[in-house]
Amino acid sequence: MTDDNQIKRIETRIRDAGDLAAAFAHDPHRPAYHFTPPSAWMNDINGALFWKGRYHIFYQYNPHGAYWHLIQWGHASST
């Protein structure tokens, strides 16, 4: 795979993740007080820590859908 093709694939995935996040933004069943990813599927929160005045968590994440495939690491912080 060329660098140009890889960049295009990454850009498409970022755009798709944003589309999914917008679709879930007004879901009345989405938790309001517990962390959820911007969209799709999350699993296995790891590395919860407090560092330099912020809480951080890392988690397994699939931004393309609510299923286990093409897993990445996600990160969230309190501010």
N, C-alpha and C positions, 0 to 999 in steps of 0.2 A: 504494500500500500504506500502510495506517495504521501509526502507531507501535506500537499494540497488536498488530497482526498481525506486524509485524517482530520485536517482542520475543518473541512466541510461537514464531516460526520459529527464532530464535536459541536459545531455551531447549530446543526439541526437538533441535536439532543438538548442543548441549552434552550432553544426556542420551544421544543416540545414540552420540556419541564415547566416553562413559564405558562404555556397554554393549559396544562393540567392544573397548575396552582390557581389560575384564574377560575377554572371550572369548579374547584373545591372551595373557593373563598366564601361563598354564601351557603354552604351546606349546613342545615340546621342540626345535623347529627355529628358534626365535627367537634372534637373536644375543645373547650375554651380555656381550661386551666392546666392541661397537660401538654407536653411537647408533642407535636406532630410535624412531619416533614412538610415541605411546601406542597407536595403532591404524592400520590401513589403509595408505594410500599416502604415500610421501615421495619427493621428488625435489630435486635441485639444491641442495645445501648451499651457503650463501653467508655472508659476513660473519663468518667464524670470527675471534674475537679474545679477548684476555685483557684484562679491565678490572676494576679495583678488586678484585683477588684472585680473580676467577672467570673461567673459560673460557665463552664464549658462541658458539652457532651459530644461524643462522637458516636456514630451509629451506621449500621449497614443500611443501604438505601438503593432502591430501584426507581429512578425518576420516570420511567417509561410505562409503569403499570403496577397494579397491585398483585404482583407475583414474583417469585424468586427466579431472577434471570438478569444477567448483566449487572451484577451487584457492584456498588461503589461505596466509598465512605462519605458520609455527610458530617457536617460540623454545625453546631449551634452554640451561641453564647447569649448571656443574659442582657447584654447591651450592644 
